[in-house]
Amino acid sequence: MLTKYLKNSLTFLLGVVCITSMSAQAQSNYPNRPIKLLVPYATGGGSDILARAIGAKLQVLWGQGIAIENRPGASGNIGTETVVHSPNDGYTLVMQNSTMVGSAAVSGKLSYDPEKDLTPIMVLGLTPMSIVASESSKIKNLKDLIAFSKANPDVLNYGSCGIGSPQHILMEMVKFETGVKANHIVYKGCAPAVTDVVGGQTQLAVVSANLVSQYVKTGRLQSIGISTAKRYNLMPQSLTFSEQGLKSIDDSIWYALMGPANLPPEIVKKWQTEVTKILADPAVRENLSNAGVEAYDGNPYDLGNLIKKDLAKFGKLVKSANIKPE
């Protein structure tokens, strides 16, 4: 009986050793087959721009195909859920952005936990946001916005890219800090909001600054403020909110690479190391900058802390502003 027990135990241990050895070997040979990088948003946005920029470079470096797959829907949650439920072998990753934490703050609960069900790898880039008005508007800066709101309570409307989006959260921050009153018009994406404010159908829009830089340069839109403490390279003439007295406003849309929970540290390190090298290339940085994305050298620890901090900050604002999900 004891001999049989020992034989079974030995067989089990050998199996564990074999599986562990195979897993370690697979990680050391990573990647040895094509990788899927999901972008849970439409083409042309910052997440998509970064995914395609690094994907093209990594295909050459690693000699493996990297398929960029756009899977928009439910504020980025549909594509992200796919990654959450994928094997944690590094062959299915997601290029998320700060919309994820805004959605979590508004809904109170997603179908996954941004802190527990995903492995942070790194923040790759940042894009500021801007509040804009049409060229015919009398609102040309933050002072004008505050004055107009006081003189015309409940008249102002503003469009954003969706409930819980970074753009929506930014406007609620400005409203909280200044007392401005403005009704929220929800658009399915930033582009329709831009179209309507250019056409005068909506008084204001809060969007990614890169989407409106050309309109501002040509005078078709007026920038009320930029969300970062420093001016934006594509709109250098536009004042920041900080320059106009709102020192508390210093926010960007961040874009981050993530994988399923418990992604092996060796794979996380490989991605971080290789992507950091790619983002250090002056030509890559210039191309991203021209597309409106500032390259950022991040790491897993910083990304984990950023998600935690933003969940708390956005959650507090959502509660104080009584923002409800759609």
Number of C-alpha atoms within 10 A of each C-alpha: 6 7 8 9 10 11 12 12 12 12 12 12 12 12 12 12 12 12 12 12 12 12 14 14 11 13 17 12 10 17 18 14 13 15 18 18 25 26 29 27 26 16 14 11 17 27 28 22 18 24 24 17 16 18 20 14 16 18 15 11 11 15 13 15 17 23 17 19 19 19 18 17 14 13 21 21 22 15 23 31 18 16 25 24 14 16 15 19 18 22 20 22 29 27 27 27 26 20 24 20 28 25 25 21 25 24 17 12 11 15 12 15 12 22 15 13 17 24 24 26 26 26 25 27 26 22 22 26 27 31 28 30 28 26 20 14 13 12 22 18 20 22 13 13 19 18 12 17 17 14 9 11 11 12 13 17 15 21 29 30 25 24 24 27 23 29 29 24 24 25 24 23 18 20 15 14 12 14 13 20 21 19 11 18 17 17 16 13 17 21 15 16 25 28 14 17 22 23 14 15 12 19 21 31 32 28 27 27 26 23 18 26 22 14 18 21 16 10 13 16 25 27 30 25 23 29 30 23 19 15 19 23 15 19 19 13 12 20 22 28 25 18 15 14 11 16 12 14 19 17 18 22 23 23 26 25 30 29 29 26 19 15 19 17 13 14 20 21 15 14 17 21 12 15 20 19 11 18 22 13 10 10 11 17 19 15 15 19 18 13 18 25 28 21 22 18 14 18 20 20 11 14 22 19 13 16 17 14 13 15 21 14 14 23 21 13 18 21 12 11 14 10 18 13 13 9
